[in-house]
Amino acid sequence: MKLLVTGGCGFIGSNFILHMLNKYKNCKIINLDKLTYAGNSNNLSSLKNNSNYRFVKGDICDKKLVNKLIKKIDTIVHFAAESHVDRSILKADEFVKTNVLGTFTLLVAALRNGKKRFHHISTDEVFGDLGNKGKFSEKTSYNPHSAYSASKAGSDHLVRAYFHTHNLPITISNCSNNFGPYQFPEKFIPLAITNIIEGRKIPIYGKGLNIRDWIYVDDHNEAIDMIIHKGMIGETYCIGGSSEIKNIDLARLILKHFKLGDEMIEYVSDRKGHDFRYAINSTKIKKELGWKPRHNFKAGLKKTINWYKKNQDWWFPLKKRVIKNITR
Ligand SMILES: NC(=O)c1ccc[n+]([C@@H]2O[C@H](COP(=O)([O-])OP(=O)(O)OC[C@H]3O[C@@H](n4cnc5c(N)ncnc54)[C@H](O)[C@@H]3O)[C@@H](O)[C@H]2O)c1
């Protein structure tokens, strides 16, 4: 198995690379990452002497580089993206470039170099807002509401188009909100944990009633591993943790861990176009591939809180660099 992993220095990608190299002794990985503000090659410093791992700093929009690397591998696992909704509200240029044009560049190169197997990592945010009832599934229509989700939706459509028009062997996964080690401290859970460690309050959008369906990052990566190995070509798989919780209740769970209460919550004006609820029906991947999440939400949260407590040297400099841009 020779993989080209894009965006492998980000949160989910670095956990994926560690999972694969730990599990498969015959797996070779080239990690192509531009090292944007969200990428951190230190996440993979433990692989410094691993001959199965190679890091290449570069852009997925760079046709020449992408074509050169794709010749050396058999499967592309595509994580690279601009991924933070709040940033896409302020400025969306890079979202369109990386998420749409970058994915297109990879697809063309995969096609031209012998129809390489292509797995595309996407999000449940492409489906839009659920309201109080129901869950997203593979049959849900697309209805993205932010430049982030719209650009991810565009990339999903391109990936499907390359399957239908050119028979490129693709699969797509749409996953719910991830949490765990190495998540950039601008995202809700690490921002909340690190704020508390720093003695700051947890900012909550609106009244904190928005609901997300959280999944521990290793469970997501096990699902991707299964899709690469056993997924049906041309198919989409929805992946979720079945752990729906309101933002305010999640903040209170984190505060409880630190023996603190509502005095550490700060309500801020709501995010523009804020989707109310996301939740995933994962029946298809459970039935067809035998996947199920192994982490209970509260146990995963405790593990994550302990990781951020122990790894302040990892997140503190990142937070210091970006804090002025953090709006929540
Ligand atoms: N985090 C979540 O909760 C979540 C949920 C579902 C799906 N996803 C998807 O999973 C993927 C990974 O998300 P994440 O949270 O790990 O993101 P992240 O922001 O932590 O990491 C993104 C990585 O991509 C790299 N990158 C960005 N632009 C690039 C470019 N042009 N060329 C090469 N590398 C580039 C960055 O340097 C970074 O290492 C994304 O596609 C995202 O849409 C994320």
The ligand as a Gaussian input file, in Angstrom:
#p B3LYP/6-31G(d) Opt

LIG

0 1
 N      -12.265000      18.813000      11.719000
 C      -13.489000      18.304000      11.538000
 O      -14.302000      18.276000      12.464000
 C      -13.873000      17.736000      10.186000
 C      -15.083000      17.045000      10.071000
 C      -15.417000      16.469000       8.841000
 C      -14.564000      16.604000       7.764000
 N      -13.415000      17.308000       7.891000
 C      -12.523000      17.415000       6.716000
 O      -11.339000      16.700000       7.038000
 C      -10.225000      17.304000       6.384000
 C       -9.150000      17.621000       7.401000
 O       -9.691000      18.481000       8.396000
 P       -8.790000      18.983000       9.614000
 O       -9.714000      19.392000      10.686000
 O       -7.710000      18.011000       9.878000
 O       -8.156000      20.299000       8.961000
 P       -6.899000      21.160000       9.405000
 O       -7.255000      22.564000       9.099000
 O       -6.467000      20.803000      10.787000
 O       -5.737000      20.663000       8.424000
 C       -5.706000      20.970000       7.067000
 C       -4.313000      20.640000       6.550000
 O       -4.308000      20.883000       5.128000
 C       -3.123000      21.598000       4.800000
 N       -3.404000      22.402000       3.588000
 C       -4.262000      23.449000       3.484000
 N       -4.227000      23.933000       2.229000
 C       -3.346000      23.167000       1.524000
 C       -2.899000      23.162000       0.176000
 N       -3.344000      24.064000      -0.709000
 N       -2.004000      22.208000      -0.208000
 C       -1.533000      21.295000       0.690000
 N       -1.914000      21.264000       1.982000
 C       -2.812000      22.188000       2.388000
 C       -2.842000      22.461000       6.024000
 O       -1.491000      22.882000       6.063000
 C       -3.211000      21.517000       7.147000
 O       -2.113000      20.707000       7.510000
 C      -10.763000      18.528000       5.659000
 O      -10.962000      18.199000       4.321000
 C      -12.101000      18.824000       6.350000
 O      -13.012000      19.432000       5.470000
 C      -13.044000      17.884000       9.081000

